[in-house]
Amino acid sequence: MKRNPKHLIFVIESKGNYSFLLQSKFRKSPEYQIMDFKTADDSIHHLYLKPDLIILDDYWPSLNVMNIIARLQLFIHKTPLLFLTSFTNHSFLLSLSHYGVEDYLVKEEDSNILADRLINRIVNSMNKLETKKKDILETLILFAIAGLMLSVLLIYLFVY
């Protein structure tokens, strides 16, 4: 049976550790599909799938992670970006928001603790996304009703 997930999550990391953890945690949940990529370029070629969240690991030997984030931002626009980092420098972490990173998690020694924290962030992010979609739909419905009422009013004014 083919899964038809409600939320698509891209995980971009060179080692594959976190995507494996997430896939094992979400294996039985039909709402989530995790796709892992070894490079940002690989993920860019799959952005037509419109992921709901992108998780980026900071471990990239010989690459500047800020350049990777900037490159991704050229393509993802409003897709939330969650950054996994081993950096604890507060000013660095605050600067991430200037690059379009919505949230970050500092890596823990215990990968299960990080996986649990990551899952909580994913669920929270997806809940925010659902709320946004609902708000947009309600706004569109209100505009449609207002447009219909305006049309009826105009017809009434022209006929009478």
ABEGO torsion letter per residue (X at the ends): XBBBBABBBBBBBAAGAAAAAAAAAAAABAABBBBBBABAAAAAAAAAAGBABBBBBABBBGBBAAAAAAAAAAAAGABBBBBBBABABAAAAAAAAAAGBABBBBBBABAAAAAAAAAAAAAAAAAAAAAAAAAAAAAAAAAAAAAAAAAAAAAAAAAX
